[in-house]
Amino acid sequence: MIRNNDHLDKIERALAFAYRIGPQGEVGPGWEDRLMTAVRAIGPLQYRYALADLFQRFVWRLAPVAALIILMLGTFLYYQTGFLTDGELARLLIDDRFDDALFQVLGRS
């Protein structure tokens, strides 16, 4: 987020100053109301979108779809190959060429 607001800088400086001087005494009644009124008077901060923000929004919308596709593909391959032990899978990959072994695992040859 890119900040472009002098009011925010004033608040940061006031908070830093208050921290440096430490506690000075009691506050009067209604200080929360006055504080929140001052905060509301500042208004919303302006936000400018950066290219990375747009990219992140796209990625997070795409992530569940990609996860669902991977899950469906994994389930499909699991049911296509049946239950292969490690020894059977190793024998298929070692004895034959890779593309022939892949077709055998998928049940296409």
C-alpha positions as CSV (number, residue, x, y, z in Angstrom):
1,M,0.0,0.0,0.0
2,I,1.4,3.4,-1.0
3,R,0.7,6.1,1.6
4,N,0.1,9.6,0.5
5,N,-1.5,11.3,3.5
6,D,-0.1,14.0,5.7
7,H,-2.6,13.2,8.4
8,L,-1.2,9.7,8.8
9,D,2.3,11.1,9.2
10,K,1.0,13.5,11.9
11,I,-0.5,10.7,13.8
12,E,2.7,8.6,13.6
13,R,4.7,11.5,14.9
14,A,2.3,12.2,17.7
15,L,2.3,8.5,18.8
16,A,6.1,8.4,18.7
17,F,6.3,11.6,20.8
18,A,3.8,10.2,23.3
19,Y,5.9,7.0,23.6
20,R,9.1,9.0,24.2
21,I,7.7,11.1,27.0
22,G,6.0,8.2,28.7
23,P,2.8,8.4,30.8
24,Q,1.9,11.9,32.0
25,G,-1.2,11.4,34.1
26,E,-4.8,10.5,33.9
27,V,-7.0,11.2,30.9
28,G,-10.4,12.8,31.4
29,P,-13.8,11.1,30.8
30,G,-14.9,10.6,27.2
31,W,-11.4,10.5,25.8
32,E,-12.3,7.4,23.7
33,D,-15.2,9.4,22.0
34,R,-12.9,12.3,21.3
35,L,-10.2,10.0,19.9
36,M,-12.6,8.1,17.7
37,T,-14.2,11.4,16.4
38,A,-10.7,12.6,15.4
39,V,-9.9,9.3,13.7
40,R,-13.2,9.3,11.8
41,A,-12.5,12.9,10.7
42,I,-9.3,11.8,9.0
43,G,-11.3,9.7,6.5
44,P,-10.3,6.7,4.5
45,L,-6.7,6.5,3.1
46,Q,-6.3,6.7,-0.6
47,Y,-5.0,3.4,-2.1
48,R,-3.3,3.1,-5.4
49,Y,-3.1,-0.3,-7.0
50,A,0.3,-1.6,-7.9
51,L,0.9,-4.3,-10.5
52,A,1.9,-6.8,-7.9
53,D,-1.5,-6.3,-6.2
54,L,-3.4,-7.2,-9.4
55,F,-1.2,-10.2,-9.9
56,Q,-1.8,-11.5,-6.4
57,R,-5.5,-11.1,-6.8
58,F,-5.3,-13.2,-10.0
59,V,-3.2,-15.9,-8.4
60,W,-5.4,-16.3,-5.4
61,R,-8.5,-16.6,-7.6
62,L,-6.7,-19.2,-9.7
63,A,-5.2,-21.2,-6.8
64,P,-8.5,-23.1,-5.7
65,V,-9.2,-24.0,-9.4
66,A,-5.6,-25.3,-9.8
67,A,-5.9,-27.3,-6.6
68,L,-9.2,-28.8,-7.7
69,I,-7.8,-29.8,-11.1
70,I,-4.7,-31.4,-9.5
71,L,-7.0,-33.3,-7.0
72,M,-9.2,-34.5,-9.9
73,L,-6.2,-35.6,-12.0
74,G,-4.7,-37.4,-9.1
75,T,-7.9,-39.2,-8.3
76,F,-8.3,-40.2,-12.0
77,L,-4.8,-41.5,-12.2
78,Y,-5.2,-43.4,-9.0
79,Y,-8.3,-45.2,-10.3
80,Q,-6.7,-45.8,-13.7
81,T,-3.6,-47.4,-12.4
82,G,-5.3,-49.4,-9.7
83,F,-3.1,-50.3,-6.8
84,L,0.5,-50.7,-8.0
85,T,3.2,-51.6,-5.5
86,D,6.5,-49.9,-5.6
87,G,8.1,-53.0,-7.1
88,E,5.6,-53.2,-10.0
89,L,6.0,-49.6,-10.8
90,A,9.8,-49.8,-10.7
91,R,9.7,-52.8,-13.0
92,L,7.5,-51.0,-15.5
93,L,9.8,-47.9,-15.5
94,I,13.1,-49.9,-15.6
95,D,12.2,-52.6,-18.1
96,D,10.6,-50.5,-20.8
97,R,11.2,-47.1,-22.4
98,F,9.6,-44.2,-20.5
99,D,6.8,-43.5,-22.9
100,D,5.8,-47.2,-23.1
101,A,5.9,-47.5,-19.3
102,L,3.7,-44.4,-19.0
103,F,1.1,-45.9,-21.3
104,Q,1.2,-49.2,-19.4
105,V,0.6,-47.3,-16.1
106,L,-2.3,-45.5,-17.6
107,G,-3.7,-48.7,-19.0
108,R,-3.6,-47.6,-22.6
109,S,-1.3,-50.3,-24.2
